[in-house]
Amino acid sequence: MKKILALLIVSIMSMVFIVSCSNDSTEGAGQSNDNRTDSDNAENEADEVEITLPVSFLGEETDIDQVQADAVELGMTNINRNDDGSITYSMPKDLHQEWMSEYAAEIDTAMTNLEENEHFVSIATVAANDNYSTFTITVYQEAFEENMEGMAAYGLGFSGMYYQFMNGEGEVNTSVTIEFVNQASGAVFDQFVFPDDLE
């Protein structure tokens, strides 16, 4: 499961930064950097966000050299491979904020799609807290258990972990709780926690 999560994270990073970094490069085309001062460089560093991708998320079999090379090609700045095998990326704060807003919108759309998907007849509503560390899925319990539709929540779990991870929560603090609530009684009848329950 962790390898699946690693592949998901790397692929999402690629999709996001192909668009974001190409836009950033286009806007900056033709501008000269010759007149930058040391204070300008210090300002630029202060305006960047660092995110570290740990080995446990990448997976032991992941080609970290290739991941690093792909990041350079996408235009990310200050890509460093750390002594513990993790990789630290830097990106402009405004790009990071834009990306987080766009990804939050994508998660919200995924939640709406689960509610409206005709194949998941037992799901009534899907809600989440602000940082997507908890998802509450209200279901018609009998139909839910008969159709084994709990697997639909895995995508939300991965998405929530990735959102927190990219928001700088860190590996230790990153987790997502999925709660299943009985629509009639309002009681939580089951839950699982990412990544603990993936092991």
Secondary structure, DSSP 8 states (H G I E B T S, - for coil): -HHHHHHHHHHHHHHHHHHHHHHHHHHTTT---TT--HHHHHHHHHTEEEEEE-HHHH-TTS-HHHHHHHHHHTT-EEEEE-TTS-EEEEEEHHHHHHHHHHHHHHHHHHHHHHHH-TT-TTEEEEEE-TTSSEEEEEE-HHHHHHHTGGGGHHHHHHHHHHHHHHTT--TTT--EEEEEEETTT--EEEEEEETGGG-
